[in-house]
Amino acid sequence: MVDNTLEEIMIYCTQCGKKNDNDATFCNYCGAQLEKINTHQKSRKLTSMALCVTLLLLIIFAIITTIFHIKGSGIQFDWSSETPNGQSINIVESDKQHDTKDTKK
């Protein structure tokens, strides 16, 4: 059961942003119609939005990290295609690191 005494109902004008009396229907400053906003529900929406943004950023980070890991691991990618005259073209991407041991005899 929700305790409604802890929730504060505040009325702010969506046009001018001024705070009005809780029982006001129209803004005392600009005359615009007022809507009651439950601050607890608004806070919950912001928390949900922050969670979604955080999860999206983590997914993007994981994808980028995976791409860099694959590129740095020396895994080869082989794309083959054939030209209209029947010649085969192979494009191979591989790790460019070389062994730098001294080979003096």
Backbone as a chain_set.jsonl record, in Angstrom:
{"seq": "MVDNTLEEIMIYCTQCGKKNDNDATFCNYCGAQLEKINTHQKSRKLTSMALCVTLLLLIIFAIITTIFHIKGSGIQFDWSSETPNGQSINIVESDKQHDTKDTKK", "coords": {"N": [[0.843, -1.173, 0.0], [0.586, 2.208, -0.832], [1.837, 5.085, 0.709], [0.27, 7.994, 0.665], [0.737, 10.368, 1.966], [3.409, 10.938, 1.934], [3.947, 11.686, -0.628], [4.36, 14.561, -2.474], [2.31, 16.917, -3.943], [2.835, 19.142, -6.438], [2.321, 22.147, -8.177], [3.332, 23.385, -11.12], [3.654, 25.853, -13.616], [3.48, 25.048, -17.003], [4.031, 26.793, -18.98], [5.269, 29.241, -18.03], [6.777, 28.364, -15.889], [6.492, 28.989, -13.208], [5.709, 28.443, -9.718], [2.596, 27.478, -8.405], [-0.397, 27.756, -6.348], [-1.562, 24.752, -4.765], [-4.223, 24.107, -5.272], [-4.863, 25.508, -7.524], [-6.193, 26.085, -10.791], [-5.558, 27.487, -13.013], [-2.642, 29.302, -14.075], [-1.35, 31.748, -11.901], [0.28, 33.708, -12.835], [0.643, 33.745, -15.701], [-1.726, 32.781, -16.739], [-2.129, 30.337, -17.999], [-3.468, 26.981, -18.37], [-3.176, 24.688, -15.703], [-1.429, 21.642, -14.839], [-1.502, 18.917, -12.629], [1.357, 17.501, -11.202], [2.749, 14.583, -10.165], [5.377, 14.299, -8.119], [6.732, 12.02, -7.305], [6.154, 10.062, -9.249], [7.299, 11.348, -11.441], [9.987, 11.308, -10.707], [10.443, 8.563, -10.77], [10.177, 8.077, -13.524], [12.409, 9.463, -14.482], [14.444, 7.956, -13.323], [14.066, 5.491, -14.61], [14.627, 6.257, -17.231], [17.324, 6.998, -16.99], [18.416, 4.52, -16.376], [17.912, 3.104, -18.766], [19.501, 4.587, -20.582], [22.034, 4.141, -19.481], [22.267, 1.328, -19.797], [22.212, 1.188, -22.602], [24.595, 2.562, -23.241], [26.455, 0.803, -22.072], [26.09, -1.467, -23.678], [26.935, -0.478, -26.177], [29.611, 0.068, -25.519], [30.497, -2.552, -24.997], [30.261, -3.706, -27.538], [32.114, -2.173, -29.035], [34.478, -2.776, -27.625], [34.646, -5.535, -28.124], [35.028, -5.525, -30.914], [37.563, -4.253, -31.123], [39.076, -6.144, -29.728], [38.862, -8.42, -31.365], [40.074, -7.455, -33.722], [42.688, -7.022, -32.78], [43.546, -9.552, -32.125], [44.555, -11.103, -34.136], [42.924, -12.607, -35.729], [41.883, -13.824, -38.829], [40.201, -12.42, -41.588], [38.466, -13.416, -44.398], [37.445, -12.445, -47.426], [35.998, -13.422, -50.299], [35.532, -13.046, -53.785], [34.193, -13.155, -57.097], [35.139, -12.021, -60.278], [33.394, -10.629, -63.172], [34.556, -11.876, -65.425], [35.352, -14.334, -64.509], [37.606, -14.467, -62.866], [39.112, -14.946, -59.696], [39.016, -13.104, -56.705], [40.674, -12.557, -53.755], [40.495, -11.192, -50.612], [42.326, -10.679, -47.86], [42.548, -10.072, -44.491], [44.844, -9.654, -42.016], [46.793, -10.11, -38.99], [49.292, -7.705, -38.555], [51.606, -7.777, -37.078], [55.023, -8.446, -36.537], [57.637, -10.775, -35.798], [60.261, -9.658, -33.87], [62.792, -10.676, -33.335], [66.333, -10.884, -33.061], [68.219, -11.894, -35.792], [70.91, -12.549, -36.158], [73.838, -14.304, -37.224]], "CA": [[0.0, 0.0, 0.0], [1.391, 3.413, -0.969], [1.512, 6.147, 1.656], [0.113, 9.229, -0.102], [1.16, 11.541, 2.732], [4.801, 11.213, 1.615], [4.03, 12.247, -1.964], [4.016, 15.972, -2.493], [1.755, 17.369, -5.208], [3.257, 20.513, -6.701], [1.802, 22.625, -9.445], [4.175, 24.344, -11.826], [3.118, 26.234, -14.912], [4.286, 24.538, -18.11], [4.343, 27.914, -19.867], [6.226, 30.195, -17.451], [7.612, 27.672, -14.921], [6.267, 29.479, -11.841], [4.962, 27.57, -8.819], [1.28, 28.008, -8.066], [-1.085, 27.085, -5.255], [-1.909, 23.373, -5.098], [-5.601, 23.997, -5.738], [-5.058, 26.39, -8.677], [-6.487, 25.463, -12.076], [-4.851, 28.306, -13.996], [-1.46, 29.975, -13.549], [-1.59, 33.091, -11.377], [1.199, 34.644, -13.478], [0.424, 33.888, -17.147], [-3.089, 32.38, -17.07], [-2.184, 29.032, -18.674], [-4.08, 25.91, -17.598], [-2.164, 23.946, -14.949], [-1.564, 20.2, -14.666], [-0.873, 18.435, -11.4], [2.445, 16.569, -11.472], [3.146, 13.809, -9.006], [6.842, 14.312, -8.155], [7.223, 10.652, -7.133], [6.082, 9.424, -10.561], [8.274, 12.013, -12.299], [11.284, 10.788, -10.293], [10.521, 7.185, -11.254], [10.412, 8.149, -14.962], [13.798, 9.866, -14.684], [15.27, 6.812, -12.959], [13.939, 4.518, -15.695], [15.335, 6.802, -18.392], [18.753, 6.9, -16.696], [18.761, 3.104, -16.484], [17.933, 2.763, -20.196], [20.675, 5.221, -21.186], [23.205, 3.424, -18.974], [22.328, 0.03, -20.468], [22.576, 1.429, -23.998], [26.02, 2.886, -23.274], [27.198, -0.426, -21.782], [26.026, -2.319, -24.864], [27.823, 0.128, -27.173], [30.979, -0.161, -25.05], [30.808, -3.975, -25.186], [30.443, -3.939, -28.971], [33.388, -1.559, -29.434], [35.547, -3.572, -27.018], [34.714, -6.795, -28.868], [35.628, -5.242, -32.225], [39.0, -4.035, -30.933], [39.679, -7.413, -29.312], [38.954, -9.277, -32.549], [41.079, -6.886, -34.624], [44.01, -7.164, -32.188], [43.873, -10.941, -31.809], [45.147, -11.773, -35.285], [41.937, -13.403, -36.451], [41.879, -13.437, -40.235], [38.933, -12.318, -42.283], [38.692, -13.734, -45.802], [36.315, -12.151, -48.289], [36.302, -13.852, -51.661], [34.516, -12.739, -54.783], [34.597, -13.512, -58.446], [34.878, -10.963, -61.253], [32.525, -11.094, -64.261], [35.258, -12.738, -66.38], [35.687, -15.601, -63.888], [38.792, -14.419, -62.016], [38.814, -14.931, -58.27], [39.712, -12.073, -55.93], [40.656, -12.845, -52.321], [40.961, -10.107, -49.754], [42.603, -11.27, -46.552], [43.002, -9.121, -43.489], [45.486, -10.436, -40.963], [47.585, -9.375, -38.018], [50.508, -7.196, -39.194], [52.724, -7.805, -36.145], [56.119, -9.32, -36.946], [58.566, -11.17, -34.751], [61.412, -8.751, -33.965], [63.99, -11.311, -32.777], [67.571, -10.631, -33.803], [68.562, -13.103, -36.548], [72.352, -12.547, -36.47], [74.488, -15.621, -37.171]], "C": [[0.889, 1.237, 0.0], [0.908, 4.463, 0.015], [1.475, 7.469, 0.901], [0.557, 10.465, 0.661], [2.603, 11.901, 2.425], [4.964, 11.842, 0.237], [3.556, 13.692, -1.938], [3.516, 16.335, -3.882], [2.127, 18.838, -5.366], [2.709, 20.915, -8.057], [2.732, 23.699, -9.98], [3.539, 24.63, -13.175], [4.055, 25.714, -16.003], [4.68, 25.648, -19.078], [5.441, 28.806, -19.288], [7.121, 29.575, -16.382], [7.419, 28.1, -13.474], [5.443, 28.48, -11.038], [3.662, 28.27, -8.442], [0.695, 27.242, -6.89], [-1.532, 25.695, -5.709], [-3.324, 23.22, -5.64], [-5.886, 24.865, -6.965], [-5.313, 25.575, -9.94], [-5.755, 26.18, -13.197], [-3.693, 29.019, -13.317], [-1.81, 31.387, -13.1], [-0.746, 34.137, -12.091], [0.885, 34.848, -14.96], [-0.961, 33.431, -17.602], [-3.22, 31.032, -17.772], [-2.825, 27.99, -17.765], [-2.982, 25.059, -16.964], [-2.487, 22.461, -14.896], [-0.874, 19.812, -13.37], [0.155, 17.384, -11.767], [2.82, 15.886, -10.17], [4.669, 13.67, -9.058], [7.435, 12.921, -7.985], [7.228, 9.918, -8.475], [7.102, 10.034, -11.509], [9.679, 11.494, -11.98], [11.482, 9.369, -10.814], [10.795, 7.159, -12.759], [11.859, 8.522, -15.248], [14.748, 8.716, -14.364], [15.232, 5.752, -14.059], [14.709, 4.976, -16.925], [16.844, 6.693, -18.187], [19.226, 5.452, -16.816], [18.854, 2.677, -17.947], [19.164, 3.341, -20.882], [21.944, 4.496, -20.752], [23.359, 2.067, -19.66], [22.733, 0.177, -21.93], [24.065, 1.732, -24.13], [26.882, 1.652, -22.991], [27.211, -1.373, -22.982], [26.951, -1.789, -25.952], [29.279, -0.106, -26.797], [31.396, -1.613, -25.279], [31.049, -4.291, -26.658], [31.785, -3.392, -29.435], [34.565, -2.359, -28.881], [35.731, -4.892, -27.763], [35.375, -6.594, -30.227], [37.131, -5.047, -32.092], [39.714, -5.322, -30.525], [39.868, -8.339, -30.515], [40.031, -8.762, -33.494], [42.491, -7.101, -34.086], [44.439, -8.595, -31.951], [44.484, -11.705, -32.977], [44.19, -12.681, -36.026], [41.883, -12.901, -37.89], [40.459, -13.423, -40.777], [39.219, -12.558, -43.76], [37.404, -13.48, -46.582], [36.716, -12.524, -49.702], [35.164, -13.433, -52.577], [35.068, -13.087, -56.151], [34.214, -12.38, -59.387], [33.989, -11.513, -62.365], [33.232, -12.011, -65.258], [35.779, -14.026, -65.739], [36.924, -15.6, -63.018], [38.365, -14.304, -60.558], [39.65, -13.859, -57.582], [39.561, -12.438, -54.46], [41.225, -11.655, -51.575], [41.115, -10.697, -48.365], [43.152, -10.19, -45.648], [43.611, -9.936, -42.366], [46.261, -9.523, -40.038], [48.912, -8.985, -38.65], [51.722, -7.228, -38.272], [53.761, -8.821, -36.611], [56.98, -9.644, -35.737], [59.834, -10.346, -34.914], [62.664, -9.351, -33.345], [65.183, -11.02, -33.677], [68.003, -11.929, -34.485], [70.024, -13.111, -36.97], [72.917, -13.952, -36.323], [75.924, -15.493, -36.807]], "O": [[1.853, 1.3, 0.763], [-0.294, 4.701, 0.138], [2.521, 8.007, 0.537], [0.737, 11.52, 0.054], [3.001, 13.048, 2.627], [5.99, 12.461, -0.047], [2.474, 13.994, -1.434], [4.198, 16.097, -4.878], [1.777, 19.672, -4.531], [2.646, 20.1, -8.977], [2.899, 24.764, -9.387], [2.954, 23.743, -13.796], [5.268, 25.912, -15.938], [5.569, 25.46, -19.908], [6.427, 29.098, -19.965], [8.121, 30.18, -15.996], [8.126, 27.61, -12.594], [4.599, 27.767, -11.581], [3.629, 29.475, -8.196], [1.224, 26.207, -6.484], [-1.841, 25.484, -6.881], [-3.593, 22.288, -6.396], [-7.034, 24.95, -7.403], [-4.726, 24.511, -10.134], [-5.378, 25.573, -14.2], [-3.751, 29.308, -12.122], [-2.478, 32.132, -13.818], [-1.019, 35.331, -11.972], [0.86, 35.983, -15.436], [-1.334, 33.673, -18.75], [-4.333, 30.629, -18.109], [-2.742, 28.092, -16.541], [-1.98, 24.746, -17.608], [-3.652, 22.063, -14.905], [0.203, 20.314, -13.052], [-0.13, 16.478, -12.55], [3.169, 16.544, -9.19], [5.197, 12.997, -9.943], [8.535, 12.662, -8.474], [8.194, 9.23, -8.802], [7.71, 9.316, -12.303], [10.474, 11.265, -12.892], [12.578, 9.016, -11.252], [11.56, 6.317, -13.23], [12.475, 7.963, -16.155], [15.746, 8.524, -15.059], [16.267, 5.178, -14.398], [15.368, 4.172, -17.585], [17.567, 6.331, -19.115], [20.324, 5.197, -17.309], [19.782, 1.96, -18.323], [19.804, 2.656, -21.68], [22.833, 4.262, -21.57], [24.463, 1.697, -20.061], [23.515, -0.626, -22.441], [24.725, 1.216, -25.032], [27.931, 1.48, -23.611], [28.228, -2.006, -23.267], [27.673, -2.562, -26.583], [30.096, -0.441, -27.655], [32.52, -1.877, -25.707], [31.95, -5.064, -26.986], [32.518, -4.073, -30.152], [35.542, -2.593, -29.591], [36.862, -5.315, -28.003], [36.197, -7.411, -30.642], [37.897, -5.617, -32.868], [40.848, -5.556, -30.943], [40.916, -8.966, -30.661], [40.822, -9.549, -34.014], [43.409, -7.343, -34.869], [45.596, -8.836, -31.606], [44.893, -12.854, -32.809], [44.619, -13.457, -36.879], [41.842, -11.695, -38.134], [39.639, -14.288, -40.469], [40.136, -11.951, -44.313], [36.412, -14.191, -46.425], [37.684, -11.983, -50.237], [33.993, -13.46, -52.197], [36.27, -13.285, -56.322], [33.109, -11.842, -59.31], [33.841, -12.728, -62.492], [32.578, -12.848, -65.882], [36.567, -14.741, -66.358], [37.274, -16.645, -62.471], [37.377, -13.643, -60.236], [40.845, -13.726, -57.846], [38.443, -12.61, -53.973], [42.316, -11.177, -51.884], [40.144, -11.16, -47.767], [44.099, -9.485, -45.996], [42.955, -10.823, -41.821], [46.37, -8.319, -40.272], [49.594, -9.835, -39.223], [52.784, -6.742, -38.66], [53.413, -9.926, -37.028], [57.04, -8.877, -34.776], [60.426, -10.338, -35.994], [63.524, -8.609, -32.87], [65.052, -10.924, -34.897], [68.139, -12.957, -33.821], [70.349, -13.629, -38.038], [72.533, -14.698, -35.422], [76.63, -16.497, -36.714]]}, "num_chains": 1, "name": "protein.A"}
